[in-house]
Amino acid sequence: QLSYNNLVDVDAAVLLMQEFGAEGPAACAILKHTNACGVAQADTLHQAYLNALSCDPVSAFGGVIIVNKPVDAATAEELNKLFFEVLIAPDFAPDALPLLQSKKNRILLRQKPVAFPAKQVKTLLNGIIEQDFDRAMEGAADFRTVTESAPTAEEVAALEFALKVCKHTKSNTIVLAKAGQLLASAWPW
């Protein structure tokens, strides 16, 4: 059964993955305690998972994994090497499912399309607070160069990727990324 913490992490994972959509490149995110410890995009889901895992394989242990493409057998074989609690995917290939189900206490979730509410609600002390759901995401068209040296296309792509991840991290978190891959995420103590 999904625990309270699992449900909170699943919610955070779904919100993060919505930034990458199903139409674009394969994407994978690994979360622990609602923070991404690995996020990547690649030509294949297998490579996206390996790139996400390489960001912080220690923190990935026991986490929640979400992908934006159906899980194939090659990706399932790699996933099966890691202990994780929950895997969320739009679907699972017939030859991948038995392998993923072979581990005890692993939860596999098929993600259905999600209709996000207009408001977010949180409990706080003896009541609740609400705010508008944050759907806005800046992209390259919104960027403005304010220095003498303009960023390269690769730097712009890295910034777009980092902004997607940063939007879903805790306050004061530092996100280091290159185009298509989270390299590190840390709280500046």
Disulfide bonds with the S-S distance in Angstrom:
none
